Amino acid sequence: MGFFHQHRGLTPYLLLAPGLLWLGVFFLVPLGFLAYQSLQSGSIDFGYAFTWSWGNYWNAIKNYHGHFVRSFEYAGIATVVALVVSYPVAYWIAFRGGRWKNLLLLGIVAPFFVTYLIRTLAWETILADHGFVVNTLRDLHLVSANGRILATSTAVIAGITYNFLPFMALPLYVSIEQIDVRLIEAAEDLYASKLHAFLRVTLPLSLPGIVAGTLLTFIPAAGDFINAQLLGSTQNHMIGNVIQSKFLELTDYPAAASMSFVLMAAIVASVLLYARAVGTEQLTG
Amino acid sequence: MSAVAVDAKRPPQSLFSTAWAFVKRNVLTVYSLLFFGYLLLPIGIVIAFSFNNPTGRFNYVWQGFTWNNWRYWDGVPGIRSAIFLSLEIGFIASLIATVLGTSIALALVRYGFRGRGTTNILVFLPLSTPEIVLGASLLTLFLNISFVTFGFWTILIAHVMFCISFAVVTVKARLVGFDRHLEEAAMDLGANEWATFRKVTLPLIAPAILAALLLCFAISIDDFVVTYFNAGTRVTFPLFVWGAARVGAPAQVNVMGTAIFVVALSLMLLNVLLQRRRESQVRT
């Protein structure tokens, strides 16, 4: 232990080294390999060779732009729905939760305690063709007599929304909880209507939570393929489904790798656009 | 809020306005309860269908109550080994990731050093990368190293990788709000750095370390995407569910889903209760 005493400057690096090494070797280096793979050409039988084949990227966009667009559309809709649906609840827990706050938060994360695939399968049961939900909607003529919900984009978006809802609700709760209630009361004392006080005080002050929740929901949702696989049809497949099948079923590694990078680039681009729209300090702060 | 206190003293009004006031005051509560109903509905379905007595392979329609799925929880070929593999990976991966993550968190909060910004970014990046990219890139790494065979070790490496950042974030949150004077006092009283860490720091951050362990274990046992890319022919519990889902998942899948849910929920409830007791102790 005398060693630590004599080399105090070294201690942080010794603490960091094993963890950062792990992340470096098994997170950063693989991204490099993915880039390397994405510029290869050939086939699994004859082997792949590195040929700077930028055409992979062009093909990924040309052949699968529909899947990319659909992924971002589904993820975008699911994110907005999750925000609108969970904001009032986050507000309710933050301001009215009282001594039940922790228990209610536990209720919010409860779905995470059921394996992701199993809770998605549960939605398959709920939305099944002769299930309670579909029959009710048919009786109300909201769905045509032989219409279905399963294997439609509605089912996929609903599944994505449900599965990532806690990622939205928790950051919302954290930022609303930090709001000083006196500020809202002051606005109302100064004759702002309830709606005005909400729009001008509460909402702006909860913006960090909205930003964090949006990103935490949107990023995993855009890469998801489980909901599309279990709740949708091939018409609803997202880019994740294509990447997955190219990697694991068709073993077309260069195409799959280039698609992964296009997906990453598209996500980074949309995050940057979003950051510009809401102000960069919200992202880091 | 303030409106509630005022209402109680208000003189009685007409029935309609009282009713309206009630709805107005409680609309948020009613909505929130509906929301929780929606959130918990699939969980109820999972639990209910673990007691279903399905005819044939499909466990979609309620047929009748039975204990048999619970009694013969491993009655489906492959499910037993899948669960044990998941538990094994979960234990080892969460242990390694928590040790590595706690060290990073300590270094980040305790020490000034060059490269802090880069470290923060490196820790943050895996959290903001879609799982499919994490899984795919690790797969290409392993594919390009000739001596790697997919299986236990590749799954373990992958799980530690995506757990580290969660462990760092969890422990860091606790370390930031912690009184450094306690450590300084220990050092002033002649304890060296290691003794201070063992006797003062470690006991204080122990709850955060435990939380990180549990979180990592939960994430590991639930992971499908990254594992799917790196498992080779080994089958963890989520991979088993995926395979079973293609031909109709047996009720035993619901049994295990329910069991995992109950264990996780009990641990979290225990945590909430302990927290509440600690808070009431501080108050008195």
Interface residues (C-beta under 8 A of the other chain):
Chain A: M1 F4 H5 R8 G9 T11 P12 Y13 L15 L16 P18 G19 L20 W22 L23 G24 F26 F27 L28 V29 P30 L31 F33 L34 Y36 Q37 V85 S86 P88 V89 Y91 W92 I93 F95 R96 R99 N102 L103 L104 L106 G107 I108 V109 A110 P111 F112 F113 V114 T115 Y116 L117 I118 R119 L121 A122 W123 E124 T125 I126 A128 H130 Y162 L165 V181 E185 L215 I219 P220 A222 G223 D224 F225 I226 L230 G240 I243 Q244 F247 L248 Y253 A256 A257 S260 L263 M264 I267
Chain B: M1 S2 L28 T29 Y31 S32 F35 F36 Y38 L39 L40 L41 P42 I43 I45 V46 F49 N59 Y60 V61 L100 G101 S103 I104 L106 A107 R110 Y111 F113 T119 L122 V123 L125 P126 S128 T129 P130 E131 I132 V133 L134 A136 S137 L138 L139 T140 L141 L143 N144 I157 A158 V160 M161 I164 S165 V168 N192 E193 W194 A195 A218 I221 D222 F224 V225 Y228 F229 F237 P238 V241 W242 A245 A249 V253 N254 M256 G257 I260 F261 A264 L265 M268 L269 V272 Q275 R276
